[in-house]
């Protein structure tokens, strides 16, 4: 731990996201960051946090999910061990039950407290937004993350960005390309399909984009074929998660009456 820079980026670096977009941390990884030399020494802190969670009338299963994972042992062999998938709130409770005399524990207490409250405020504010306001907000995030994805794709060996993006759309939209989506929505030539999506559809695409970017980086992809395959695979995984959650698949969601470009033009004309 001494070799790591002790700041909030340490906790961000071990954050994971599941197929539904939920953030979580693995207990064994968190324990190392919090300077517990052995997992068995970290378990009493986790158990105290679970008791605190239960006392607060929270559903433990929503915050502490016990899972089996494989870890490397001597000579490249692997062994199955128990671990926990922890919510942000669970990490906060663990930090609160740790030794605050440790600099990293004190940092964790502050970080998870602030981030938990920030997430609560963001969710409260988001609920108050109108559908068009939600669309504008998510479309901005999609644009920013698509820019990052393009840079990552190029570094991963992608030369044909149009084909790369169509691979993602095909996975998410059951084989449809960007042109197919545009035709189905009845859009004019070169009209942006993302500007003609509701907040739910934009959210699915945002998740596809961010997860593809993360996977390309994580696997150090260095050829176009692999990058295209990963984008298709992530898009398909997001689609399967939507179906598993009994939600509406993207191609069956309604197209908004007004495009975001029309909404922007309307706003501009009102300011004049």
Secondary structure, DSSP 8 states (H G I E B T S, - for coil): -TTS--SHHHHHHTEEE-TTS-EEEEHHHHHHHTT-SSHHHHHHHHHHHHHHHHHTT--GGGTEEEEEEEEE-GGG-EEEEEEEEE-HHHHHHHHHTS-TTSHHHHHHHHHHHHHHHHHHHHHHHHHHS-HHHHHHHHHHHHHHHHHHHHHHHHHTT---HHHHHHHHHHHHTTT--HHHHHHHHT--TT--SGGG--HHHHHHHHHHHHHHHHHHHHTT--SHHHHHHHHHHHHHHHHHHHHHTT---GGGS---SS-HHHHHHHHHHHH-
